[in-house]
Amino acid sequence: MTVEVSLTINGKPVSAQIEERTLLVNFLRDHLDMTGTHVGCDTSQCGACVVHVNGRSVKACTLLVAQLEGANVTTIEGLATAEDKLHPMQEAFRSNHGLQCGFCTPGMVMSAIDLVNQSPDPSEEQVRDWLEGNLCRCTGYQNIVKSILDGAKMMRQA
């Protein structure tokens, strides 16, 4: 069975006729060719698929697109304000070596931005607690935490 859905993705209106069981992560990747949102586990364990829905971080592998009628979705592709200007959190990950293979990075960045939006000056402990649902298989957590703390500072100054 198919349903019509209309939502906003990265500031642009999107309408589509989709199967009602289509997950947001699959819609982004397979229908819109937005592959920055990764599929890591399909069970909501790894956090590689984190996006923002109405300003809050969510795991896109747990949401049906049909649930998001009228919602505002932001993906990793929607963060940079211009092709040559990264979001402050993306810049912090780049400059602090907060990525290794990069697979977890989009989800980490999206989760981190939500944390900083809620708590503009998080402690290291708050960052580590917040990232509990995001896994890095390269064990790069030290530089990820460093990146988020620096990104928080950059976001406060922006």
VENPEJO-V763538 format. One record per backbone hydrogen bond with DSSP energy under -0.5 kcal/mol. NH is the residue of the N-H (numbers start at 1). CO is the residue of the C=O. E is the energy in kcal/mol with one decimal. If there is no record, write none. Layout:
# VENPEJO-V763538
NH:CO:E
NH:CO:E
This chain:
# VENPEJO-V763538
3:18:-3.1
5:16:-2.6
7:14:-2.7
8:71:-2.8
9:12:-2.9
10:8:-0.5
10:73:-3.2
12:9:-1.7
14:7:-3.4
16:5:-2.3
18:3:-2.9
18:16:-0.7
20:1:-2.4
22:19:-2.1
24:63:-3.0
25:60:-1.9
27:23:-2.4
28:24:-2.7
29:25:-2.2
30:26:-3.0
31:26:-0.8
31:27:-1.3
32:27:-1.5
34:28:-2.9
35:33:-0.9
37:34:-0.7
38:36:-0.7
38:48:-1.6
40:38:-0.6
50:47:-1.4
51:58:-2.3
52:74:-2.7
53:56:-2.8
54:52:-0.5
54:72:-3.7
56:53:-1.5
58:51:-2.8
60:49:-1.5
60:58:-0.7
62:59:-2.0
63:60:-0.5
65:22:-2.6
67:64:-1.5
68:65:-2.2
69:66:-0.7
70:6:-3.5
71:68:-2.8
73:8:-3.6
73:71:-0.6
74:52:-2.6
78:75:-1.6
79:76:-1.2
81:85:-0.8
82:85:-1.2
85:82:-1.6
91:87:-2.6
92:88:-2.3
93:89:-2.1
94:90:-2.2
95:91:-2.9
96:92:-1.9
97:94:-0.9
98:93:-2.8
106:102:-0.6
108:104:-2.3
109:105:-3.0
110:106:-2.5
111:107:-2.4
112:108:-2.7
113:109:-2.3
114:110:-1.6
115:111:-2.3
116:112:-2.6
117:113:-2.4
118:114:-1.6
119:115:-2.9
122:119:-0.7
127:123:-2.2
128:124:-2.5
129:125:-2.5
130:126:-2.6
131:127:-2.0
132:129:-1.5
133:130:-0.6
134:131:-2.4
135:46:-3.1
137:135:-0.6
139:136:-1.0
144:140:-1.6
145:141:-3.0
146:142:-2.2
147:143:-2.2
148:144:-2.4
149:145:-2.5
150:146:-2.2
151:147:-3.1
152:148:-2.6
153:149:-1.6
154:150:-2.5
155:151:-2.6
156:152:-2.1
157:153:-1.5
158:154:-1.0
